[in-house]
Amino acid sequence: MAKIIAVCNQKGGVGKTTTAVNLAACLAAAERRSLIVDMDPQSNATMGIGIYKDDINLSMYEVITERELNGAPAGIRDIRVTAEFMKFLDIAPATPDLAAAEIELINTMAREKKIRSALKAVENDYDYIIIDSPPSLGLLTVNVLTAATSVLIPIQCEYFALEGLAELMNTVHLVQKNLNPGLAIEGALLTMYDGRLNLSREVASEVRSCFSGRVFDVMISRNVKLSESPSFGKPIIFHDIMSLGARNYLELAKEVMQNEQPA
């Protein structure tokens, strides 16, 4: 059964999608069967592995709104695509249509559990399922947290790093209390770290104080190759395996595997 990790932060620009794509790719490089579920209507995780809107016939929009396909609701197996460069990595893609799903689900029964239900059909197909969440705390994010085994929180090493984290943690606690009591904190991940800057070191120290014992040892450093890899439609290990960004995410994957082996 897969371990399902939600990569979540309601702030944009913190390295959320970069982390989802590259963590999944590094886990797949270790021959762990991995699935990326793109739940962000911006579809950046989908594009990050070289799949674009014109390549997609069905997406997570059809899955969570239960559009009929051949007489049955569309499922993950109907939409998933295997990455061109790696047999152990699949993606359940997103399109901008996903933005409409939040409104369409408002009057739907068990609306918070649509992703959980969809993943049950494929949870034995994978070792890890990595979900890229939207940068908000709406119904789609609640769906993601309800489906997840754990939540990984990317936090950029910048001035407003901790702003809004109280709201995120409150949402996590509410989901734990009412929808998913087994949801754990996988860990906080420091991103965009620059050891030359006092600010980066100060933010890292503050995050480690706030998330005592639940911060990954590895920090994702600022890295040009890491920033440019999405424009090539490749995770960093396929864009430049020797880069600092690749080494960081390989180390993150190692920590995740050591933290808790899949069931």
C-alpha positions as CSV (number, residue, x, y, z in Angstrom):
1,M,0.0,0.0,0.0
2,A,1.3,3.4,-1.0
3,K,2.5,6.1,1.4
4,I,0.6,9.2,0.3
5,I,2.5,12.5,0.9
6,A,0.7,15.8,0.4
7,V,3.1,18.7,-0.4
8,C,1.2,21.6,1.0
9,N,1.6,25.3,1.7
10,Q,-1.0,28.0,1.0
11,K,1.7,30.5,0.1
12,G,2.8,30.4,-3.5
13,G,6.5,30.5,-4.6
14,V,7.8,28.4,-1.8
15,G,9.0,25.4,-3.9
16,K,5.9,23.3,-3.4
17,T,5.6,22.0,-7.0
18,T,9.4,21.8,-7.4
19,T,9.5,19.6,-4.3
20,A,6.6,17.4,-5.4
21,V,8.1,16.8,-8.9
22,N,11.7,16.3,-7.8
23,L,10.9,14.2,-4.7
24,A,8.8,11.8,-6.8
25,A,11.4,11.6,-9.5
26,C,14.2,10.8,-6.9
27,L,12.0,8.2,-5.3
28,A,11.4,6.7,-8.7
29,A,15.2,6.8,-9.4
30,A,15.5,4.5,-6.3
31,E,13.1,2.2,-8.1
32,R,10.2,3.1,-5.8
33,R,7.0,3.0,-7.8
34,S,5.8,6.6,-7.6
35,L,2.8,8.6,-8.7
36,I,2.5,12.4,-8.8
37,V,-1.1,13.6,-8.4
38,D,-1.3,17.2,-9.7
39,M,-4.1,19.0,-7.8
40,D,-3.0,22.5,-8.7
41,P,-5.1,24.1,-11.5
42,Q,-1.9,25.9,-12.6
43,S,-0.7,22.4,-13.8
44,N,2.9,23.1,-13.1
45,A,3.7,19.6,-11.8
46,T,2.3,18.2,-15.0
47,M,4.4,20.5,-17.1
48,G,7.4,19.8,-14.9
49,I,7.7,16.3,-16.3
50,G,7.1,17.4,-19.9
51,I,3.4,16.9,-20.3
52,Y,1.4,19.9,-21.7
53,K,-2.2,20.8,-22.1
54,D,-2.4,19.6,-25.7
55,D,-1.1,16.2,-24.6
56,I,-3.9,15.7,-22.1
57,N,-7.3,14.1,-22.9
58,L,-8.4,13.4,-19.3
59,S,-7.2,14.9,-16.0
60,M,-7.8,15.0,-12.3
61,Y,-10.8,17.3,-13.1
62,E,-12.7,14.4,-14.6
63,V,-11.6,12.1,-11.7
64,I,-12.8,14.2,-8.8
65,T,-16.0,15.3,-10.6
66,E,-16.7,11.7,-11.5
67,R,-17.2,12.3,-15.2
68,E,-18.5,9.1,-16.8
69,L,-16.1,7.2,-19.1
70,N,-17.4,4.1,-20.9
71,G,-20.3,3.9,-18.5
72,A,-18.3,4.3,-15.3
73,P,-16.7,7.3,-13.4
74,A,-13.2,8.2,-14.6
75,G,-10.5,6.9,-12.4
76,I,-6.7,7.4,-11.9
77,R,-5.9,4.4,-14.1
78,D,-7.8,6.1,-17.0
79,I,-5.8,9.3,-16.8
80,R,-2.3,8.5,-15.6
81,V,0.6,8.9,-17.8
82,T,4.0,7.3,-17.4
83,A,6.9,9.7,-17.6
84,E,8.8,9.4,-20.8
85,F,12.2,9.2,-19.1
86,M,11.4,6.9,-16.1
87,K,9.3,3.7,-16.0
88,F,8.8,4.0,-12.2
89,L,7.2,7.4,-12.4
90,D,3.6,8.2,-13.4
91,I,1.6,11.3,-13.2
92,A,-2.2,12.0,-12.8
93,P,-2.2,15.3,-14.7
94,A,-4.1,18.5,-14.1
95,T,-5.5,21.2,-16.4
96,P,-6.8,24.6,-15.6
97,D,-10.3,23.0,-15.6
98,L,-9.5,21.9,-12.1
99,A,-10.2,25.4,-10.9
100,A,-13.9,24.8,-11.6
101,A,-14.1,21.6,-9.6
102,E,-14.0,23.4,-6.3
103,I,-17.3,25.1,-7.1
104,E,-18.9,22.0,-8.7
105,L,-18.2,20.0,-5.6
106,I,-19.9,22.3,-3.1
107,N,-23.2,20.5,-3.2
108,T,-21.8,17.1,-3.6
109,M,-22.0,14.4,-0.9
110,A,-18.7,13.4,0.8
111,R,-17.0,16.2,-1.2
112,E,-13.9,16.2,1.0
113,K,-13.2,12.5,0.2
114,K,-13.2,12.5,-3.6
115,I,-9.4,12.2,-3.9
116,R,-9.3,9.5,-1.1
117,S,-11.8,7.5,-3.0
118,A,-10.0,7.9,-6.3
119,L,-6.7,6.8,-4.8
120,K,-8.0,3.7,-3.2
121,A,-8.2,2.0,-6.6
122,V,-4.5,2.5,-7.2
123,E,-2.9,2.6,-3.8
124,N,-1.5,-0.9,-4.3
125,D,0.1,0.0,-7.6
126,Y,2.6,2.4,-6.0
127,D,5.1,2.7,-3.1
128,Y,4.7,6.5,-2.9
129,I,2.0,8.9,-4.1
130,I,3.0,12.5,-4.0
131,I,0.2,15.1,-4.2
132,D,0.9,18.7,-5.3
133,S,-1.6,20.9,-3.6
134,P,-3.0,24.2,-4.8
135,P,-1.6,27.3,-3.1
136,S,-4.7,27.9,-1.0
137,L,-6.7,26.3,1.9
138,G,-9.9,25.6,-0.1
139,L,-11.8,22.4,-0.8
140,L,-9.2,21.0,-3.1
141,T,-6.5,21.2,-0.4
142,V,-8.9,19.7,2.2
143,N,-9.4,16.9,-0.2
144,V,-5.7,16.4,-0.5
145,L,-5.1,16.4,3.2
146,T,-8.0,14.0,3.8
147,A,-6.4,11.5,1.3
148,A,-2.9,11.8,2.6
149,T,-0.8,9.7,5.0
150,S,1.3,12.7,5.8
151,V,1.9,16.3,4.9
152,L,5.3,17.8,3.8
153,I,5.5,21.6,4.3
154,P,8.0,23.5,2.1
155,I,9.1,26.8,3.8
156,Q,11.2,29.2,2.0
157,C,14.1,30.9,3.8
158,E,12.8,34.4,3.4
159,Y,11.3,37.1,5.6
160,F,7.7,36.1,5.4
161,A,8.5,32.4,5.7
162,L,6.3,31.7,8.7
163,E,3.4,34.0,7.7
164,G,0.2,31.9,7.3
165,L,1.7,28.7,8.7
166,A,-0.7,29.0,11.7
167,E,-3.6,28.8,9.3
168,L,-2.2,25.8,7.5
169,M,-1.5,24.0,10.8
170,N,-5.0,24.8,12.0
171,T,-6.4,23.3,8.8
172,V,-4.2,20.2,9.3
173,H,-5.5,19.9,12.9
174,L,-9.1,20.2,11.7
175,V,-8.6,17.5,9.1
176,Q,-7.0,15.3,11.7
177,K,-9.9,15.8,14.1
178,N,-12.8,15.4,11.6
179,L,-11.7,13.7,8.4
180,N,-8.3,11.9,8.6
181,P,-7.1,11.1,12.2
182,G,-4.1,9.3,10.8
183,L,-2.6,12.3,9.0
184,A,1.0,12.9,10.2
185,I,3.5,15.7,9.7
186,E,6.1,14.3,7.3
187,G,8.3,17.3,8.0
188,A,9.0,20.9,7.2
189,L,11.4,21.4,4.3
190,L,13.6,24.5,4.2
191,T,13.8,25.8,0.6
192,M,15.7,28.5,-1.3
193,Y,18.4,28.4,1.3
194,D,21.5,30.5,0.9
195,G,24.1,29.9,3.6
196,R,25.8,33.2,2.8
197,L,22.8,35.2,4.1
198,N,22.1,35.8,7.8
199,L,18.4,35.9,6.9
200,S,18.5,32.3,5.6
201,R,20.3,31.1,8.7
202,E,17.9,33.0,11.0
203,V,14.8,31.6,9.3
204,A,16.2,28.1,9.3
205,S,16.8,28.4,13.1
206,E,13.3,29.8,13.7
207,V,11.7,27.0,11.7
208,R,13.6,24.3,13.5
209,S,12.5,25.9,16.8
210,C,8.8,25.9,15.7
211,F,8.8,22.4,14.2
212,S,11.1,20.8,16.8
213,G,12.2,17.4,15.6
214,R,10.1,17.6,12.4
215,V,12.4,19.4,10.0
216,F,14.3,17.6,7.3
217,D,18.1,17.7,7.8
218,V,18.6,18.5,4.1
219,M,17.9,22.1,3.0
220,I,17.1,22.9,-0.6
221,S,19.6,25.5,-1.7
222,R,19.1,28.2,-4.3
223,N,20.3,26.8,-7.5
224,V,20.1,28.1,-11.1
225,K,19.9,24.6,-12.6
226,L,17.0,23.7,-10.3
227,S,15.1,26.9,-11.3
228,E,15.5,26.3,-15.0
229,S,14.7,22.6,-15.1
230,P,10.9,23.1,-15.3
231,S,11.4,25.0,-18.6
232,F,12.9,21.8,-20.0
233,G,10.0,19.7,-18.8
234,K,12.4,17.6,-16.7
235,P,13.1,16.9,-13.0
236,I,16.5,18.2,-11.9
237,I,18.1,14.7,-11.9
238,F,17.4,14.5,-15.6
239,H,18.4,18.1,-16.3
240,D,21.7,18.2,-14.4
241,I,22.4,15.2,-12.1
242,M,25.6,16.9,-10.9
243,S,23.9,20.1,-9.7
244,L,23.5,21.0,-6.1
245,G,19.7,20.9,-6.6
246,A,19.9,17.3,-7.7
247,R,22.0,16.3,-4.7
248,N,19.6,18.1,-2.4
249,Y,16.5,16.3,-3.7
250,L,18.3,12.9,-3.8
251,E,19.1,13.5,-0.1
252,L,15.5,14.4,0.6
253,A,14.3,11.2,-1.0
254,K,16.7,9.3,1.1
255,E,15.4,10.9,4.3
256,V,11.8,10.2,3.3
257,M,12.6,6.5,2.7
258,Q,14.4,6.3,6.0
259,N,11.7,8.2,7.8
260,E,9.1,5.5,7.2
261,Q,9.1,2.7,4.7
262,P,5.9,2.2,2.7
263,A,3.5,-0.3,4.1
